[in-house]
Amino acid sequence: MVHIINSIHLSIQQNINAITRMYPHLSQLKQLPVIYHNQHDSSVVPIISGGGSGHEPAHFGYVGDGMLTAAISGPIFVPPCAEHILETIRFLHQGKGVFVIIKNFDADIKEFSQAIYQARKEGIPVKYIISHDDISVEKSNFQIRHRGVAGTILLHKILGQAAKEGASLEELEKLALSLSTSIATLGVATKSATLPSKQLPIFDLPQGQISYGIGIHGEPGYRMVSFESSELLAVELINKIKMKFKWQEGQEFILLINNLGGTSKLEELVFTDDILQLLDIEGLKLSFIKTGHLITSLDMAGLSVTLCQVKDSAWITGLTAPTDSFAW
């Protein structure tokens, strides 16, 4: 497997170089793996998020007016270090505190928690939310994994717009708690991701097989079966998500279809059509639909479905409000 890079160690900086040249409203913080919105309104509570690289366009692609104020990157599938997170919090704090969005992975929580603890010791008000939208299960014990995956992007956009409209740190926390518990995501892979430093895929997925419940760091899923059709993939995922929500006809939802990196647009839209047909049969009202590369897993071929039950019409307003974040 060939990856078009020069060096794994240079890839984050080269991403930053390209992004800040293309989008003048984005700048690099010092020499850190951090991009921030250089036109941020100081009266608005800043929001930061981040994680390992390999998930592009996350997280740099969601920095901008009405979304993230800054994003921090780490090595491929490795979270940024606490020191870099703390530097970013210090830089962004201008009296209103800082809100942080963290994906639910042990390594991410460790680094972000250390930074938040130190920032609070220094007198900086920090609130946070842990995104936990993944409803796949552990193969060994069938416990729900609750990883932070594609649904995290809804937090970026809805919280970002709320902050722009004047929400306080405490109001952002309350909104984040309500929103995060209303989101569920489940994915499927047709091909494992391959790390640039390796020639072999992260997990073994034989030709013609698919894996349900994969993770964005290349983790294998809970069940491997032979591929039959896009429609059957859609049925499996929607049935599992329905078990989470126990929805009723007429209820309102947000839908995201996420391309994990290596799936063609043709396949993505065929799958989207299958999902939409199933949700029409279920009688759900879809107030917002978005598809594309939202949070990827390098070159993994596969798709994920995110549904969010709408509890407040302001969530739809937040999603449809304009932003200059280039990936939205």
C-alpha positions as CSV (number, residue, x, y, z in Angstrom):
1,M,0.0,0.0,0.0
2,V,1.5,3.3,-1.1
3,H,0.8,6.5,0.9
4,I,1.6,9.8,-0.8
5,I,3.6,11.4,2.1
6,N,7.2,12.5,2.6
7,S,7.4,11.5,6.3
8,I,5.0,10.6,9.0
9,H,6.7,13.0,11.3
10,L,6.3,15.9,8.8
11,S,2.7,15.2,7.8
12,I,0.9,17.3,10.5
13,Q,3.1,20.3,9.8
14,Q,2.6,20.0,6.1
15,N,-1.1,19.8,6.6
16,I,-0.9,23.0,8.7
17,N,1.2,24.7,6.1
18,A,-1.3,24.0,3.3
19,I,-4.4,24.8,5.3
20,T,-3.1,28.2,6.6
21,R,-2.0,29.2,3.1
22,M,-5.4,28.3,1.6
23,Y,-7.5,29.9,4.4
24,P,-6.2,33.2,5.7
25,H,-8.6,33.3,8.7
26,L,-6.7,30.3,10.1
27,S,-3.3,30.4,11.7
28,Q,-0.8,28.1,13.5
29,L,-0.3,28.7,17.2
30,K,3.5,29.2,17.7
31,Q,5.2,26.0,16.4
32,L,2.5,23.7,17.9
33,P,0.3,21.3,16.0
34,V,-2.6,23.7,16.6
35,I,-4.7,25.7,14.2
36,Y,-6.8,28.6,15.5
37,H,-9.4,31.1,14.1
38,N,-7.4,34.3,14.0
39,Q,-10.6,36.4,13.7
40,H,-12.2,35.0,16.8
41,D,-14.5,37.4,18.7
42,S,-13.0,37.8,22.2
43,S,-16.5,38.2,23.7
44,V,-17.4,34.6,22.6
45,V,-16.5,31.6,24.7
46,P,-13.8,29.7,22.7
47,I,-14.3,26.0,22.0
48,I,-11.4,23.6,21.3
49,S,-11.3,20.0,20.3
50,G,-8.7,17.6,18.8
51,G,-7.3,14.2,18.6
52,G,-4.9,12.1,16.6
53,S,-4.2,12.8,12.9
54,G,-5.5,10.3,10.3
55,H,-9.1,11.5,10.8
56,E,-8.9,14.4,8.2
57,P,-10.8,16.7,7.7
58,A,-11.2,16.4,11.5
59,H,-10.2,18.3,13.4
60,F,-8.5,21.2,11.6
61,G,-11.4,21.4,9.1
62,Y,-13.9,22.4,11.7
63,V,-12.1,25.5,13.0
64,G,-13.8,28.8,12.0
65,D,-16.5,31.2,12.9
66,G,-19.4,29.4,14.5
67,M,-17.5,26.2,15.1
68,L,-14.3,25.4,16.8
69,T,-12.0,28.3,17.8
70,A,-9.0,25.9,17.7
71,A,-8.1,22.3,17.0
72,I,-5.1,20.3,18.3
73,S,-3.6,17.4,16.5
74,G,-1.4,14.5,17.6
75,P,0.4,11.7,15.7
76,I,-1.6,9.3,13.7
77,F,-4.4,7.8,15.9
78,V,-2.5,9.3,19.0
79,P,-4.0,12.2,21.0
80,P,-2.2,15.5,21.4
81,C,-0.1,15.8,24.6
82,A,-1.4,17.6,27.7
83,E,1.3,20.3,27.3
84,H,0.0,21.4,23.9
85,I,-3.6,21.3,25.0
86,L,-2.8,23.5,28.0
87,E,-0.9,26.0,25.9
88,T,-3.9,26.2,23.6
89,I,-6.3,26.8,26.6
90,R,-4.0,29.5,28.0
91,F,-3.8,31.2,24.6
92,L,-7.6,31.2,24.0
93,H,-8.7,32.3,27.4
94,Q,-9.7,35.9,27.4
95,G,-11.9,36.1,30.4
96,K,-14.8,34.0,29.4
97,G,-13.2,30.6,30.1
98,V,-12.7,27.8,27.6
99,F,-15.0,24.9,26.5
100,V,-13.4,21.6,25.5
101,I,-14.8,18.7,23.4
102,I,-13.1,15.4,24.0
103,K,-13.7,12.0,22.3
104,N,-14.2,9.1,24.6
105,F,-11.0,7.2,24.3
106,D,-8.8,6.4,27.3
107,A,-5.7,8.1,25.9
108,D,-7.6,11.2,24.8
109,I,-9.3,11.6,28.2
110,K,-5.9,11.2,30.0
111,E,-4.2,14.0,28.1
112,F,-7.1,16.4,28.0
113,S,-7.9,15.8,31.7
114,Q,-4.3,16.7,32.7
115,A,-4.5,19.9,30.7
116,I,-7.9,20.9,32.1
117,Y,-6.7,20.1,35.7
118,Q,-3.7,22.4,35.3
119,A,-5.6,25.1,33.6
120,R,-8.1,25.2,36.4
121,K,-5.2,25.4,39.0
122,E,-4.1,28.5,37.1
123,G,-7.5,30.0,37.5
124,I,-8.8,29.5,34.0
125,P,-12.5,28.4,34.0
126,V,-12.8,25.2,31.8
127,K,-15.8,23.1,31.1
128,Y,-15.9,20.1,28.9
129,I,-18.0,17.3,27.3
130,I,-16.9,13.8,26.4
131,S,-18.4,12.7,23.1
132,H,-19.6,9.1,23.3
133,D,-21.9,8.4,20.4
134,D,-20.6,5.0,19.2
135,I,-23.1,2.3,20.1
136,S,-21.1,-0.7,18.8
137,V,-20.3,-3.4,21.2
138,E,-17.2,-5.2,22.5
139,K,-17.0,-8.6,20.8
140,S,-16.0,-10.4,24.0
141,N,-18.7,-9.1,26.4
142,F,-21.2,-7.2,24.2
143,Q,-20.9,-4.1,26.3
144,I,-21.5,-0.8,24.4
145,R,-18.2,0.9,23.6
146,H,-19.4,4.5,23.7
147,R,-16.4,5.8,21.7
148,G,-16.5,9.4,20.4
149,V,-16.8,9.1,16.6
150,A,-18.7,10.9,13.8
151,G,-21.4,12.3,16.0
152,T,-18.7,14.5,17.6
153,I,-19.0,16.8,14.6
154,L,-22.6,17.7,15.6
155,L,-21.2,19.0,18.9
156,H,-18.6,21.1,17.1
157,K,-21.3,22.8,15.0
158,I,-24.2,23.2,17.4
159,L,-22.0,24.3,20.3
160,G,-20.0,26.5,18.1
161,Q,-23.0,28.4,16.9
162,A,-24.5,28.6,20.5
163,A,-21.2,30.2,21.6
164,K,-21.3,32.7,18.7
165,E,-24.8,33.6,19.8
166,G,-23.6,34.4,23.3
167,A,-23.9,31.2,25.3
168,S,-22.0,31.2,28.6
169,L,-19.6,28.5,29.6
170,E,-22.2,27.0,31.9
171,E,-24.9,27.2,29.2
172,L,-22.6,25.4,26.7
173,E,-22.0,22.6,29.3
174,K,-25.8,22.2,29.7
175,L,-26.4,22.1,26.0
176,A,-23.5,19.7,25.4
177,L,-24.9,17.3,28.0
178,S,-28.3,17.3,26.4
179,L,-26.9,17.0,22.9
180,S,-24.3,14.3,23.5
181,T,-26.9,11.9,25.0
182,S,-29.1,12.3,22.0
183,I,-26.6,11.1,19.4
184,A,-25.9,7.5,18.2
185,T,-23.4,6.3,15.6
186,L,-22.7,2.8,14.1
187,G,-20.3,2.0,11.3
188,V,-19.2,-0.8,8.9
189,A,-15.9,-1.4,7.1
190,T,-15.3,-3.1,3.8
191,K,-11.5,-2.7,4.1
192,S,-9.2,-2.0,7.1
193,A,-7.1,1.1,7.4
194,T,-3.3,0.8,6.7
195,L,-0.8,2.8,8.7
196,P,1.7,4.7,6.5
197,S,4.6,3.0,8.3
198,K,3.2,-0.5,7.7
199,Q,2.5,-2.6,4.7
200,L,-0.3,-4.7,6.3
201,P,-3.8,-3.6,7.3
202,I,-4.5,-2.9,11.0
203,F,-6.9,-5.8,11.2
204,D,-7.5,-8.8,8.9
205,L,-10.6,-8.5,6.8
206,P,-10.7,-11.1,4.1
207,Q,-11.8,-10.3,0.5
208,G,-15.6,-10.1,0.3
209,Q,-16.1,-9.7,4.1
210,I,-17.4,-6.7,6.0
211,S,-17.0,-5.8,9.7
212,Y,-19.8,-4.2,11.6
213,G,-19.0,-1.8,14.5
214,I,-15.5,-0.8,13.5
215,G,-13.7,2.2,15.2
216,I,-12.0,5.3,13.8
217,H,-8.6,4.1,15.0
218,G,-8.8,1.0,12.9
219,E,-10.3,-1.2,15.6
220,P,-12.2,-4.3,14.3
221,G,-15.9,-4.6,14.7
222,Y,-18.2,-6.9,16.6
223,R,-19.3,-9.1,13.6
224,M,-17.7,-10.1,10.3
225,V,-19.9,-11.4,7.5
226,S,-19.9,-11.8,3.8
227,F,-21.0,-8.7,1.9
228,E,-24.4,-9.1,0.1
229,S,-25.7,-5.6,-0.6
230,S,-25.7,-2.0,0.5
231,E,-29.4,-2.4,1.5
232,L,-28.6,-5.2,4.0
233,L,-25.8,-3.0,5.5
234,A,-28.3,-0.2,6.0
235,V,-30.9,-2.6,7.5
236,E,-28.3,-3.9,10.1
237,L,-27.2,-0.4,11.1
238,I,-30.7,1.1,11.3
239,N,-32.1,-1.8,13.3
240,K,-29.3,-1.5,15.9
241,I,-29.7,2.3,16.1
242,K,-33.5,1.9,16.5
243,M,-32.8,-0.3,19.5
244,K,-31.0,2.6,21.1
245,F,-33.7,5.3,20.4
246,K,-36.9,3.2,20.4
247,W,-38.3,5.9,18.2
248,Q,-41.9,6.5,17.3
249,E,-43.3,7.5,13.9
250,G,-43.1,11.3,13.4
251,Q,-40.1,11.9,15.7
252,E,-37.5,14.4,14.4
253,F,-33.9,13.4,13.7
254,I,-30.6,14.7,12.3
255,L,-28.8,12.3,9.9
256,L,-25.1,12.1,9.1
257,I,-23.6,9.6,6.7
258,N,-19.8,9.5,7.2
259,N,-17.3,8.2,4.7
260,L,-14.5,6.6,6.6
261,G,-11.9,7.6,4.0
262,G,-11.6,5.0,1.2
263,T,-15.2,4.6,-0.1
264,S,-16.2,6.1,-3.4
265,K,-18.8,8.8,-3.6
266,L,-21.0,6.5,-5.8
267,E,-21.1,3.9,-3.0
268,E,-21.7,6.6,-0.3
269,L,-24.7,7.9,-2.1
270,V,-26.2,4.5,-2.9
271,F,-25.9,3.7,0.8
272,T,-27.4,7.1,1.7
273,D,-30.4,6.3,-0.5
274,D,-30.9,3.0,1.2
275,I,-30.7,4.6,4.7
276,L,-33.2,7.3,3.6
277,Q,-35.7,4.8,2.3
278,L,-35.5,2.8,5.6
279,L,-36.0,5.9,7.7
280,D,-39.0,6.9,5.5
281,I,-40.6,3.5,6.2
282,E,-40.0,4.2,9.9
283,G,-41.9,7.5,9.5
284,L,-39.1,9.7,10.9
285,K,-38.9,13.4,10.1
286,L,-35.3,14.2,9.0
287,S,-34.7,17.9,9.6
288,F,-31.0,17.9,8.5
289,I,-29.1,15.5,6.3
290,K,-25.4,15.6,5.6
291,T,-23.0,13.1,3.9
292,G,-19.3,13.0,3.2
293,H,-15.9,12.7,4.7
294,L,-16.6,14.0,8.2
295,I,-14.2,12.1,10.4
296,T,-12.1,9.4,8.6
297,S,-9.8,6.6,9.5
298,L,-7.0,7.1,7.0
299,D,-7.8,4.8,4.0
300,M,-10.4,2.6,5.6
301,A,-13.2,1.8,3.3
302,G,-16.5,2.0,5.0
303,L,-19.3,4.2,6.2
304,S,-21.0,5.1,9.5
305,V,-24.5,6.3,10.3
306,T,-25.2,8.9,12.9
307,L,-28.7,9.8,14.1
308,C,-29.5,12.6,16.6
309,Q,-32.9,13.0,18.1
310,V,-33.9,16.6,17.9
311,K,-34.9,17.9,21.3
312,D,-34.7,21.6,20.5
313,S,-35.3,23.4,17.2
314,A,-32.2,25.6,18.0
315,W,-30.1,22.5,17.1
316,I,-31.2,22.7,13.5
317,T,-30.6,26.4,13.5
318,G,-27.1,25.8,14.7
319,L,-26.4,23.2,12.0
320,T,-27.7,25.4,9.1
321,A,-26.1,28.6,10.3
322,P,-23.2,29.8,8.0
323,T,-19.6,29.1,9.0
324,D,-16.2,29.5,7.3
325,S,-14.9,26.2,8.7
326,F,-13.7,24.7,5.4
327,A,-14.8,21.0,6.0
328,W,-18.4,21.8,7.0
